[in-house]
Amino acid sequence: MYYKGIYHLFYQYNPKGAVWGNIVWAHSVSKDMVNWIHLEHAIVPSKPFDKYGCWSGSATILPGNKPVIFYTGIVDPKPAPGHQVQVYAIPANYSDPYLRKWIKPADNPFLKPTSENISAWRDPTTAWFNNGHWKIIVGSRHNHRGIAYLYRSRDFVTWVKAKHPFHSKTDTGMWECPDFYPVSSLGTNGLDTSALGKNVKYVFKNSLEVTRCEYYTIGRYDLGMDRYIPDNTSIDGWAGLRYDYGNFYASKSFYDPSKKRRIVWGWANESSTSTEDITKGWAGIQLIPRKVWLDESGHRLLQWPIKELEKLRHQKVEMRNVKVHKGDTIEVEGITAIQADVDVTFTFKNLEKAEMYDEKWRNFPQHDLGKSICGVRGAIVHGGVGPFGLMTLASENLEEYTPVFFRIFKTKDKKYKALMCSDATTSSLNEKEYKPSFGGFVDVDLTKKKLSLRSLIDHSVVESFAEGGKTVITSRVYPMIATSCNTRLYVFNNGHETITVEKLHAWSMKTAHIK
């Protein structure tokens, strides 16, 4: 959240080790969301209603610029993963812009389960206001149905459960970290969570525990019924759109009033074993904050790294109009490839050499179709138009590399589709690492014969954005050779069609200040 000129990041943290458990709300602050200062923990288990954990939640700024935090408290470890209630905390001193101390009022918990599933009822959202009521949703499940329960309050003290869920979907399991917010259909500016209007659409997102992936839909908010209705019900649930087709989970968004933008911030877990996590001393990272807005089509969101990140750029190199023939691997020299920001536009002359889309792929899990195809059509599998893209975090002799690339297919009805992949299978010689291949299709007009890609590379993570943020993939990798000054960055093409690097801008990235 943003309060008195300061960005506040609260996050789930185990102060006792790099394993799950002992959850507190850690707290860091920043003036630019790039450089951060760690403060003392904001919320820790201290009361009967959160004795066994202070789980996820959200912040709301009430009128008068008064923040309040809602979170899930664990009152008992049984039934697993814990008996859950909803709790709130307020600042001890509203005049402190750093909000160092939080208190838990005596009237907690403000919500106790009645008919809800006591072990699957968590992660309250930021509140919004309309029709004389404040409203929040809490994620849950009933049997295999994912549910977002709606609660209303006139005074922000007494909350009443609505007669019907805000939204639900069969066979989707537990809905974690739900998020609901408005987006403008008139531009890239964000909207306050309570915003209404004729040029407003709505985003509903949930994190599916069963797949460990995040899905969202665009839709409308029925104010009379207090329900969310997706524009396209066929892509609800597992078939929904994704913020990120890679290692990205438990995201939350907030409205930044200082720059009139909506920010989404996600979490990436580890690819290592638990034993290796303990040895390293960490498990999981917060990814780069992303501005998010509605695409001109009105059918999907666009995401892009926040502008402030560019202040870390230095030592720039460029490539223009460079031909990349089949089998070529061209090094991008002159930057620190282990910590870089790369923005490239590829062009190609025609699509005639595109390989046929295999109809047998209909048998792949449709909720992760792109990932499945990337798994059988990796960077080393030669194609027609592609695979072409970047080899990130590469060793000099390519014993290790994480390719981020495009491959174009032709369907039997003579249409073309672009697939983006981020393939960790060759990322490390460490056989204990989890090295998946991630993938997602890109909604793009291929008649323009052009594709763009931006990759943020930072030691063990690669965040990649295709076509201005239409498709995003994050990979978490741990090379053994391609570390420090031994890391390389390459442009490659393993397709029959010659590719042109129309323009490439790459920067070494300075290290953010974390205190």
N, C-alpha and C positions, 0 to 999 in steps of 0.2 A: 504494500500500500504506500501511498504518498501522503506525508504529513509534515506540515510546516517546513517545506523545502527539503525534506529528507525522504529517500526511498527506504522502506523497511522490508527486509526479507526474513520471514519466519519459516523454519524448515524442520522436518522430523530428524531427530538426531539421537544417537545412543552414546552418551559420554563415557560409557564403560568399555567400549570396544567396537571393532568393525564387523559386528554381527547384528542381526535384528533383535530388538528388545530394549527395555529400559527407556522408552521413548519420551523425550522432552521436546519442547519448542525452543530450538536454538534461534538466535537473533543476530542479524548483521544489518548494518546501515550504510548508505551510500548517497552521494549527491549526484551521481551520474550512471548508476547501475553497472559500472565497469570496475571502479576501485572501491574496495569494501573494508569496513572496520567491524570486527567481531565484538559483540557486547556479551554481557552475562546472559544466561538463558532466560528467556521471557517467562515461560510457563513450565513448571516441573511438577511431578506427582507430589502432592502434599495434603490432599484431603481424601475423605472416604470415597468421594465420587470420581476421583482420578488416581486412586492409589496405585493402580497397576498400569498406568500409561496415560499420556496426554496425546491423543492421536490427532489426525488431520482435521482441519477446519478452514475458516475464512475470516477475513476482517471486513467490517462495515464502518464507514464514516457517517455518523449520525449528524443531524442538523446542529449547528453550533460548533462544527469541526471537532466532534467527539468520537474517537475510535472505540470500537468494541470488537472483541474476538469471540467467535463461536468455535468450539472444538468438541471432539468426542472424548469423553472420559471413560476409563475402564474401571469398573467397581469390583470386578472379580475376574480371575483368569478363566473361569468356567461359566458357561460352556464355551469351548474354544471357538474363535480366538480371544473371546472375552465378552463379558456382560457390558453392554454399551449404553451410555446416557449422553445427553447433550448439555454442555457446560458453557458458561461465558466468563470472560475476564475483562477488566477495564483498567486503564492506566491509573497508577497511584498519583501521578502528577501530570495534568494535561498541559502544563506550561513547558514541560521538558520535551524538546523536539526529538530527542533520542528515545523517549518512552522506555527508559531503562527498567522500570519496575511496574509489574502488573499485579492486580489483586483479584481474588475470586470472591465475589459477594456471597453472603450467607444464604441467599435464596436459591443457590444452585442445588441440583441441576435444574435448568429451566425447562427441560423436556425429559420425561421418563417414558420408556416404551409401554404401550398399552397392548394393542394387538400386533405390534410390529415384531419382527424377528430380533430378539435381544442380542444375538451374536452376529447379526448382519444388518446394522442400522447405524450409519456413520457418515462423517464428512459433511457437516452443514455448510451451505453456500453463503456467499455474500447476500445480504438482504436487499430487497428492492421494495418500493412503496407505490401503491396506487389504490384507488377506491377506498381511501381511509384506513388501509391496513399495510403493515409491514409483512413481507412474505419471505420465507426461505424454503429450500428443499433439502432433504436428507436422503442419501442413497441407501438402498436396501434390496432385498430379494424375498420372494415367497416361493418356496420350492425352487423351480428353475426360472421363474419370471423376475426380470430385473425391474425395479421400481424406484421412482423418485417421489417420495411423499412430500406433500405441501403442508406448510404450517403458517398460520396467520396470527398477527397481533396488532391491536390498536395502539398499545403503549410501549412496545418492545420489552415488556416484562412477562405478561401472560400470553402464552401461545396455545393455539387450538389447531388440532389436526383437521384438514379438509376432509370432506366425505369421500372424495375420490382422489387417486394419485394425480400428480401433475403430469406424469408420463410414465408409461411402462411398456415392456415388450417381452413376449414369451421367449423362452429358451436362451436367455442371455446371461443368466446367473447374476451374481452380485454386482451392483453398480457402485463403484468407488469414485470418490472425488468428482461428483457431478458438478457441472457448471452451466449457468444459464445467463445469457447477456444479449443486449441489443446491438445491432450493427446497422450503419447507415447505408442506404442504397444510392447515395448521392456523392460519395467520395471516400477518401481514406481515413478521415478523422474518426476517432472512437466516440462512444457515447457513454454517458453515465448509466449505471446499471438500472436505474429507474426510468430511463428515457422512454417516451412514447411518441407516436407520430405516424403519418401515412407513408413516409419514406423510410420506415424502419422495418427490418427483418430481425429474426431472432435465431440465436445459436443455442442448441442444446448438446452438451458433450458429456460423455461418461467414460470412465476407465473400467473396462471389463476384466474382472478378476480372473475369469476362466481363460482368457487369451493373453492377459497382460499387455493389451493394446488399448488405444484410445480411439473412440469413434464419435463423430458429430454429424448432425444434420442441420440444415437451414429450414426454418419454418415460420409459423405465425403464432402469436400468443392470443388465445381466446380470453379476453378480459372478463367476459360474462361468466364463463365456466371456470376460469383460472386453470386453463390447460394449455399445454404445448401441443401443436399439431404440425408434424413435418410436412414440407411441401411435397416430398417424394417419399411415400411410405415404403416403397420397395427397397430403399437403401437404409432403412432404420435398423438399429441393432448391429449385428455382426457385419452386415453389408454396408454399413455407413462409411462416410468419408473419414479420412484419418488426418490428424495434425501432422503425423510423422509415421512413416512406414518402417522405421527402425527401432532403435533402443530408446524409447521415449514413453514415459508413463506418469500418472498422478499429477498432471498439470493443473494449474490454476491461473485464472486471468484476473486482471484488475484494470480499472480505468485510471489513467494518469491525467489529472486535470491540468497539470502544468504545460503539457504539450498536446492535449486533446487527442489521446491515442489509447487504444486498448492493447495491453501487453499480455502475452501468454508466456508462462515459464514452466518448463517441464524438467523431469528428473530422468537420469540414465543410471541404471544399475550396472553391476560388474559383469565382465565376461570371464573372470577368474574363478577358481574354486574358493570355498570359504576359508580353507587353510591359507591360500595365497593372500586373500583379503586381510586376514589377521596379521600375516607377516608384513604386508605393505603398510597396514595401519589405517586404511580407509576402505569404504565400500559405498559407491554411489557418488554422483556429482550433480550439481545444478547446471543445466545447459544454458546457452546464451539466451537472454530474454529476446522475444520476438514481437514486433508489432504485427497485429493481425487486423484485417479488414475484409470487406466483402468484394469479391471479384465483380467486374462489370456485368457478367452474365447473371449474377444473382444466385448462382447455383453452388458456389463453393467459396472458401476463404483463401486469402493469400497471406503468406507469412514472410517476414524479412527481418534479419538481425537489426537491432536498434541502431540508429544513426551514431550514437555515442561510441560504439565499438570502433569506429573508424579513427578515433584519436590514438589508437594503439598502432596504426599503420606507420611504417617507415621502410626505407630501402625498397623502392619500387622497381620492378622490371616489367617489360612489355614484349609481346609478340604480335605481329600483324601479318595477315595473308600468308601464313605458312602452310604449305601442303603436307598432309600426313597420309602417306600411302599405306597400303595393306602391309602389316608387319612392322611398321615404323614405331619406334619409341624415342621421343625427343625430350631431352632433359630441359626443364625450366631452371636455369642457373641464376645465381646472384641473389638468392634469398635464403633465409633460414627455413628450410622446408619442414622442420618439425613444428613450427609455430608460424602459420601463414594464413593469409586471406587471398583466395584465388577466384577471379571472376573472368569467365571465358565464354565466347560465342563461337559455335561451330556452324559451318555451312556445308552443303553438299549439292551437287548439280542435279541429280535426279533420284527418283525412288525406285526405279525399275529393278534394281538388284536386291531389293528388300526380300528377306526370306519369308516363306509362307508361315502363317500362324497355324500351329498344329491343333486341329480340332480335338485331339485326345486330351489336351490340357483342360477341357471341360470337366475332367475327372479329378482335377486338383481341388483342394479346399478353396472354395470361391472367396472366402473372407480373407485369404492370404494368397491370392492367385499370383500377384506380381512376384512375391517372395519365392513361390514354388518354381516359376519359370526362370527366374534369375539363378535358382539352384541348379538347373539343368542347362542353362545357356549363360555360363559364366564368361569372364573376360577373355579366357584363353580359347573359347569355342568360337571359331571363325564363322562369320556370317556374311550377309550381303551389305546392308547399310548398318554398320556397327558390328560388334561393339567398338565404340570409340569414347574417349573421355580422358580422365586423369588417373594416374597411378600415384596415390598419396602414401605418405609414410613408407616409402620404398627404400630398400637397401641398394647399394651400388650395383650389385649383380643380380638383383631381383629375386633373391631367396625369400624376401618378404616384401609385400606391398598390399595396399588396400585400394583396389580400383573402384572408382565411381564413374559410371558410364551409361551411355544410351545404346539401345538396340531397336531398330524399326522393323515392324512386321507388316505383312500384307495379308488381309483376310480373304476368304474365298469370294466375298462380294466386292473385292477390289478396293477396299478401304485400307487406310494405313493407320497404325497405332504405334506410339512411342512408349517404350518401357525404360525406366530409370532403375539402375541397380547400384547398390553399395555392398561389395562382396568381401567379407572378412575371412574367407576360407584360406587365403594365402597371406594373411596379415601377420602371422607369427609362427616361428618354429616351435613354440611351446605347445606340445600336444594336449596339455591340460586345459587350454583356453577354449571357451565356447566361441566358435567362429562361424556364425551364420551368414548366409547371403540374404540381404533384404532387397525388396523391390516394390515399385509402385508405378502405375501407368500415368502418363502426363497428358493432360487435356490441352492439346496444342494443334494449331492449323499447320500441318506438315507441308502444305502446298507452298509455304514460304521457304521451305528447305533450309531451316535454321533452328538451332536449339541452343539455349543458354544454360549455364551452370555456374553456381557459386559454391565453393567449399571453404569452410572454416576448419583449419587443421590445428590441433592443439595436443601434441604428444600422444594421448591415448584416446582421443575422440575426434571424429570427423563428422561435421554437420553440413549437409549438402542441400542446396535449394535449386530446383529446376524451374526454368521459365518464370522468373520473377516471384517464386514462392508458391507455385501451383502444386508441386509435389516436393516433399521434404523427407530426407532419410538421414538418420543418425546411426553411426556405427561406433561401438566401443571396442578398442583393440589394444593389445599390448605386444608390440614388436620386441624381439630380443636383439636384433642386429641394427635395425633402422631406428636408432636412438641418437639423440644429441646431434653432433656434427656429421654423423654417418647417414643422416636421412636425406633422401632425394625426392624430387617431384618430377613426374614425367607426363607428357601428353602421349597418348597411344591410339592406334587404330588397328583392329584385327578384322576389319570388314573389307570386302572386295571394292566397295565404292571409296574413292579417294575423298578424304575430309579436309576442309580448310579451316584453320584457326583464323577466323576473321579478325578477332582481337582477343588478347589475353592480358589482363592486368593482375599482377601478383605482388603482394607486399609481405615482407617480414613483419611479424607482429611483436610489439613490445609486451613485456609481462605486466599485467595489472597489479596494482598495489593492494595486497591483502594483509591487513594487520590483525 
